[in-house]
Amino acid sequence: MSEVIVDVGMSVDGFVAGPDQSRDEPMGRGTEHLHRWMFETPDENSEEIAAIVDAGAFIMGRNMFGPIRGEWDEPWEGWWGPEPPYHGPVFVLTHHARPPLEMAGGTTFHFVTSGLQAALSRARDAAGDRRVSVAGGAATINQFLALGAIDLLRLHIAPIVVGAGERLFTDVGALSLTPVSSRTATLVTHVTYRLDR
């Protein structure tokens, strides 16, 4: 069975997005430095950057896919432009059905209306013997943590305090984590945990 992983950038106070997310500020206010390490020091973090999209299939919440709520009443295609970085199947959790969206580079967004377990089952089928990555956002990751479905948690902790917004580890219950590795770079600390079942 495919290993299920999470890669997520977060502040030292546990936020993966700030308050007031919008089309102009998709990560919310106060998060402009959350992912500096990816863009300002990519050579120093090349292994971690490559690992984020090294999966056979991905799962994300609708809020991560875009700012549209309710029915799909406009042709939104994600934040990433015509060629998203996933290069594989992405299963988007939503309450509103939509046909699959094929993008350049091999990414296809599939919109799943039947819940977390259905998305995970479809992602595992698509991934084959490769990993399934739960890409975010915080609410989606927290639901998978509460379900006990995550095997490996890779946190990329930026040295900032956001103070409010979407927090990791909310309503997930008790978790037992085994440290696997940690590495400090100029703008981030990478910490990996294996979740004990």
C-alpha positions, 0 to 999 in steps of 0.5 A: 500500500502506498505510503502517505506523506505530508510536506507543509511549510509552517511558522514557528507558532504552527500556522500554514496560512494567515488570516484573510486569505483572498485572490490577492493574498492566497496564503493570507496576511503575514505569510509573505516570508513563509516560503522564502526558503524555496525562492531565495535559497533554492540551491541550499534546499534543493533536496527538500524542494524536489521531494515535495512534488516527488509522489505518484498522486496528490490530495488537496483541499479546495481552499488550496486549489483556489479562492472560489467557494460554492459552485464552479461559476468561473473557469478557475484552473489553480494558482500555478499557471498553465503547468502546475508543479505536480506532473501527475494526478491531483485529487481535490476535495470539494462539495461541488462536482466538476469534470477533470481538468487536464493541464500542461506537464501531466497534471490532471485535477480530479474533483472528489465529492465523496470525501477523504476516504474516497480521495485517498483510495483513488490517489492510492490506485493512481500512485501505484507503488509510489507515495501519495502526498497530502499537499494541504491546506491545514484543514485537509492535513488535519483531517487526514491526521485525525483519520490516522492516515498519515505515515510521514510528516515533513515540516518546513518551519520558517522562523516567523510568527504569524499569530493567526490563521490556519493552524496545523494540529487542530482537532487531530487528537493525540499523535505519537511522532517518532523523529526521523531527521532535522536540518537547519538551513538559512531560512528554514528548519526541515523536520521529519516525523514518522507517525506511529500507528 
